[in-house]
Amino acid sequence: MKQLHLIISALLLFFVSNLFSQEETFSITHGPYLQALTENEVTIVWTTNRKGISWVELAPDDDTHFYLTERPRIYSEGFGFKVVDSVHVVTLTNLEPNTTYRYRIYSQEVLSHVGTKVLYGTVAASNVYRKKPFEFATNNPKKNDISFLVINDIHGNNDLMENLLKGTDWGKTDLVFFNGDMTNDIRSEEQLFGDFLDKSVELFASETPMYYARGNHETRGNFATTFPRYFPTPTKQLYYMFRQGPVCFVVLDCGEDKPDSDLEYSRIVAFDRYRTQQANWLKEAVKKDIFLDTPYRVVIVHMPPFGGWHGEQEIKDKFVPVLEKAGIDVMLCGHLHRHVFKKAGDGQNFPIIANANKAVIKAHTENSVLVLDVADEEGKVVQNLKISARK
């Protein structure tokens, strides 16, 4: 009986191996792109056309060739196992602040797993022989000045996104925010990448970190519940806080814009309770040193706390009182598809920029001032806001 079992297992492995050999070559299909970058960690995400195990090889940014020596491998792991999947999420920990690293991504197909027998297939990897390896630099809380960009409401228009980011000096840009509604809804992985992620990787996202504030349109579609899988954050939630240089960024998740009971949501959402949960987290987050000890405090959230819709009113009622008491410097929003500026005292004690869908916020700190320029598609600055550093 044992011999028969071994024969059947061998035949099964042979059949599976031959079945896959007739298909397209195992390959990396999307990515890599950086997520959840902090002083000591980063998460790298990519996909393959079939399932496999994955790892990242990490090397210092020195004069040595990537092939000089065997580089340490960091695997995608969970609960003591190497994860077998087509979406690969590898978190690198214990990194040094303000340090540049080079990296290479690998995936190896898993053809079958029967009992304790695993049959592996082809390895796919990024090229470090004919191309320069990917690289990233960890955040530096002691950095004097930084530069960042904010775009929103692209709704799958890659040409618009590319035009807004045209001319960016990526070597001098620390980070990019996608402030919601980068797609209309999410119905598949291919749509998610086709609407904006592939273009982001092409332009910057493999080496310049992108941070996401989910918009109301990313909550729609049958694939929307998988959104967090592709956009891990420092807190493992879709609301989080981090510091780069002199700026503490608080990223909030606006949820939907209509009541949970609205016919459009088919009884599948519970955003009112979710925003309450966020507000409770926010009350504790603003007590932390990372928030209190920074010269600038910037809030990123897709929907503004005005406009009269239910979700906007929820943000005004649940988030704004906490932020007013904590003392933030500016809130950056989108959602309205037009440029709106509310100065401090106009309904809240901090300024708000609701960025248009065809504009980009170009921000940088310099000489103890945070400068925010709102530029249209032609590069014309339509608003300039300056905020002095907190003493």
C-alpha positions in Angstrom: 0.0 0.0 0.0 2.8 2.4 0.9 4.6 1.7 -2.4 1.3 2.3 -4.3 0.9 5.6 -2.6 4.4 6.7 -3.6 3.8 5.7 -7.2 0.5 7.6 -7.3 2.3 10.7 -5.8 5.1 10.5 -8.3 2.6 10.2 -11.2 0.7 13.2 -9.9 3.8 15.3 -9.6 4.8 14.2 -13.1 1.4 15.1 -14.5 1.3 18.5 -12.8 4.9 19.3 -14.0 4.0 18.4 -17.6 0.7 20.3 -17.4 2.5 23.5 -16.3 5.3 23.0 -18.9 2.7 23.6 -21.6 1.6 26.9 -20.2 3.3 30.3 -20.4 6.6 30.8 -18.6 6.4 31.5 -14.9 7.1 35.3 -14.7 6.7 38.5 -12.7 3.7 40.3 -14.0 3.5 43.5 -11.9 5.8 45.5 -9.7 7.8 45.7 -7.6 6.6 48.8 -5.6 7.5 50.1 -2.2 5.0 50.3 0.7 5.0 51.2 4.4 8.5 52.7 4.3 9.7 53.9 7.7 13.1 54.5 9.4 13.5 50.7 10.0 11.2 48.8 7.6 9.8 48.6 4.1 7.4 46.3 2.4 8.0 45.3 -1.3 5.0 44.1 -3.3 4.8 42.3 -6.7 2.8 39.7 -8.5 3.4 36.6 -10.7 1.3 34.8 -13.2 1.1 31.7 -11.0 1.6 30.9 -7.3 5.0 30.4 -5.8 7.3 31.3 -2.9 9.1 34.7 -3.0 12.0 36.5 -1.4 14.1 39.6 -1.6 17.9 39.7 -1.7 19.2 42.8 0.0 22.6 44.5 -0.5 24.2 47.7 0.8 24.6 50.7 -1.5 28.3 50.4 -2.0 30.7 49.9 -4.9 30.4 46.1 -4.9 28.7 44.3 -7.7 25.4 42.6 -6.6 27.0 39.3 -7.6 30.1 39.8 -5.5 28.8 37.6 -2.7 25.7 35.7 -1.6 23.2 38.3 -0.4 20.8 37.7 2.5 17.4 36.4 1.6 14.2 37.7 3.2 11.2 35.5 2.4 7.5 36.2 2.3 6.4 34.4 5.4 3.4 33.9 7.6 2.8 31.7 10.7 6.1 29.9 10.2 5.5 29.1 6.6 6.9 30.6 3.4 3.8 32.0 1.7 2.7 30.4 -1.5 0.8 32.9 -3.5 0.7 35.0 -6.7 0.7 38.3 -4.7 4.0 38.6 -3.0 4.5 40.8 0.1 8.0 40.8 1.6 8.7 43.0 4.7 12.3 44.0 5.4 12.9 44.8 9.0 15.7 45.9 11.3 17.0 48.4 8.6 19.1 51.4 9.5 17.5 54.9 9.3 18.7 57.2 6.5 20.3 54.3 4.6 20.2 53.4 1.0 19.8 49.7 0.1 19.8 47.8 -3.2 17.4 44.9 -3.7 16.4 42.2 -6.1 13.1 40.3 -6.1 12.7 36.5 -6.7 9.8 34.1 -7.0 9.8 30.4 -7.5 6.8 28.6 -8.8 5.2 25.9 -6.6 3.8 23.3 -9.0 2.3 21.0 -6.4 2.3 20.2 -2.7 1.2 16.7 -1.8 1.7 15.7 1.8 5.2 16.7 2.6 6.4 16.6 -1.0 6.7 20.0 -2.8 7.5 20.2 -6.5 9.1 23.5 -7.4 9.3 25.0 -10.9 11.0 27.9 -12.5 12.5 30.9 -10.7 11.7 34.4 -11.9 13.7 37.4 -10.8 14.4 41.1 -11.5 17.6 41.7 -13.6 20.7 42.9 -11.8 23.1 41.8 -14.5 22.2 44.1 -17.5 20.3 46.6 -15.3 21.0 48.5 -12.2 19.4 46.9 -9.1 16.4 48.5 -7.6 17.2 50.7 -4.6 15.4 52.6 -1.8 16.4 54.8 1.1 14.9 54.4 4.6 13.2 57.5 6.2 15.3 59.9 8.2 13.5 61.7 11.0 16.5 64.0 11.5 16.5 65.1 7.9 16.1 68.9 7.7 14.1 69.2 4.5 12.0 66.9 2.4 9.9 67.0 -0.8 6.6 65.2 -1.5 3.8 65.1 -4.1 0.1 64.5 -3.7 -2.3 63.5 -6.6 -5.9 62.3 -6.4 -9.0 61.4 -8.4 -7.2 60.1 -11.4 -9.9 57.5 -12.0 -7.8 55.3 -14.1 -6.5 58.0 -16.4 -2.8 57.1 -16.7 -2.1 59.8 -19.2 -3.3 62.4 -16.7 -1.2 61.0 -14.0 1.9 60.9 -16.2 1.3 64.5 -17.2 0.9 65.7 -13.7 4.1 64.0 -12.6 6.0 65.1 -15.7 9.3 66.8 -15.0 9.6 65.4 -11.5 13.1 65.1 -10.2 12.7 61.7 -8.6 16.2 61.8 -7.1 15.0 64.8 -5.0 11.5 63.6 -4.2 11.1 61.7 -1.0 7.6 60.3 -1.3 4.3 60.4 -3.2 0.7 60.3 -1.8 -2.2 58.8 -3.8 -5.0 60.6 -2.0 -7.9 58.4 -3.2 -10.0 57.6 -6.2 -7.1 56.5 -8.4 -9.7 54.1 -9.9 -13.5 54.1 -10.4 -14.0 50.8 -8.6 -12.0 47.6 -8.2 -13.2 44.5 -10.1 -10.0 42.6 -10.7 -6.3 42.6 -10.1 -5.6 43.4 -13.7 -7.8 46.5 -13.5 -6.1 47.6 -10.3 -2.7 47.5 -12.0 -4.0 48.7 -15.3 -5.7 51.8 -13.9 -2.7 53.3 -12.2 -0.3 50.9 -10.5 1.7 49.7 -13.6 2.2 53.3 -14.6 3.3 54.2 -11.1 5.9 51.4 -11.2 7.1 52.6 -14.6 7.5 56.2 -13.3 8.8 55.9 -9.7 7.2 53.3 -7.3 10.0 50.7 -7.4 12.4 53.2 -5.7 10.3 56.2 -4.5 7.8 55.2 -1.8 4.1 55.7 -2.4 1.6 56.0 0.5 -2.1 55.5 -0.1 -5.1 57.2 1.4 -8.1 55.2 0.3 -10.9 57.1 -1.4 -14.5 56.3 -1.6 -14.2 54.8 -5.1 -11.6 52.2 -3.9 -14.3 50.9 -1.6 -16.5 49.9 -4.5 -16.5 46.8 -6.7 -16.3 43.0 -6.0 -12.5 43.2 -5.6 -12.5 46.2 -3.2 -12.2 44.0 -0.1 -8.8 42.8 -1.3 -7.4 46.4 -1.5 -5.4 46.2 1.8 -3.6 43.2 0.5 -1.9 45.3 -2.1 -1.3 48.4 0.1 0.2 47.3 3.4 0.8 50.1 5.9 3.0 50.7 9.0 0.0 50.0 11.3 -1.5 47.1 9.3 -4.6 49.3 9.0 -5.7 51.7 6.2 -5.1 54.6 8.6 -1.6 55.2 9.9 1.0 57.7 10.9 4.7 58.1 10.1 7.5 60.6 10.0 9.9 61.7 7.3 12.2 64.5 8.0 10.5 67.3 9.9 7.0 66.2 8.9 4.6 63.9 10.7 2.0 62.6 8.2 -1.4 61.3 9.5 -3.2 59.3 6.8 -6.9 58.7 7.3 -9.4 56.5 5.5 -12.5 58.5 4.6 -14.8 55.5 3.8 -17.9 56.0 1.6 -19.7 59.3 1.0 -23.3 58.2 1.5 -25.0 56.5 4.5 -24.3 52.8 5.0 -27.9 52.1 4.3 -27.8 53.6 0.8 -29.2 51.3 -2.0 -25.9 51.6 -3.9 -24.0 49.7 -1.2 -26.3 46.6 -1.2 -26.0 46.3 2.6 -22.3 45.4 2.4 -20.6 48.3 4.1 -20.3 49.6 7.7 -18.3 52.8 7.4 -19.9 54.7 10.2 -18.6 52.3 12.8 -15.3 52.1 11.0 -14.8 55.9 11.1 -15.6 55.8 14.9 -12.9 53.1 15.2 -10.5 55.4 13.4 -11.4 58.4 15.6 -10.6 56.4 18.7 -7.2 55.4 17.2 -6.6 59.0 16.2 -7.2 60.3 19.8 -4.3 58.1 20.9 -2.0 58.6 17.9 -1.8 62.4 18.4 -0.5 61.8 21.9 2.6 60.0 20.6 6.0 61.7 20.4 6.2 61.1 16.6 3.3 63.5 16.4 4.1 65.9 19.2 7.8 66.4 18.5 7.6 67.3 14.8 7.8 70.8 13.3 5.0 70.1 10.9 1.8 68.0 11.1 0.1 67.1 7.9 -3.2 65.2 7.5 -3.9 63.3 4.3 -7.6 62.2 3.8 -9.5 61.9 0.5 -12.8 63.5 1.5 -12.9 67.0 3.0 -14.9 67.8 6.1 -17.3 70.0 4.1 -19.7 69.6 1.2 -22.8 68.4 3.0 -22.7 64.7 2.1 -22.9 62.1 4.9 -19.3 60.9 4.7 -18.0 64.5 4.7 -20.1 65.3 7.8 -18.8 62.2 9.5 -15.2 63.4 9.0 -16.2 66.8 10.3 -17.9 65.3 13.4 -15.4 62.5 14.2 -12.0 63.6 12.9 -11.9 67.4 13.0 -12.5 67.9 16.7 -9.5 65.6 17.5 -7.3 67.3 14.9 -8.2 70.8 16.1 -7.4 70.0 19.7 -4.1 68.2 18.7 -3.1 71.2 16.5 -2.4 70.2 12.9 -0.9 72.5 10.3 -2.8 71.5 7.2 -5.3 68.9 5.8 -4.9 67.8 2.2 -8.0 66.3 0.5 -9.4 65.6 -2.9 -12.8 64.2 -3.9 -14.5 67.3 -5.2 -12.7 67.4 -8.6 -12.1 71.1 -8.2 -9.7 73.2 -6.3 -11.1 74.5 -3.0 -9.1 76.3 -0.2 -10.5 76.8 3.3 -8.3 79.0 5.5 -8.0 78.5 9.2 -11.1 79.9 10.9 -13.3 79.0 8.0 -15.1 76.2 9.8 -12.0 74.8 11.4 -8.8 76.1 13.0 -6.4 74.7 10.3 -6.2 75.3 6.6 -7.6 72.7 4.1 -6.6 72.2 0.5 -9.1 70.1 -1.5 -6.9 69.4 -4.6 -8.5 69.2 -8.0 -8.4 66.0 -10.0 -6.3 67.7 -12.7 -3.7 69.2 -10.3 -0.8 68.1 -8.2 0.3 69.4 -4.8 4.1 69.9 -4.9 5.4 70.4 -1.3 8.7 70.8 0.3 10.2 72.1 3.5 12.9 74.8 3.4 14.3 77.3 5.9 11.8 76.3 8.6 8.8 76.7 6.2 6.5 74.1 4.6 5.7 75.3 1.1 2.7 73.8 -0.8 2.3 74.7 -4.4 -0.8 73.5 -6.3 0.0 73.2 -10.0 -2.4 72.4 -12.9 -1.7 70.2 -15.9 0.3 72.9 -17.6 2.4 73.4 -14.5 0.9 76.7 -13.6 0.8 77.3 -9.8 -2.8 78.1 -8.9 -2.2 78.3 -5.1 0.8 78.8 -2.9 0.5 78.1 0.9 3.4 78.6 3.3 3.4 77.2 6.9 6.0 78.1 9.4 7.6 75.4 11.5 6.4 74.8 15.0 9.0 75.9 17.5 
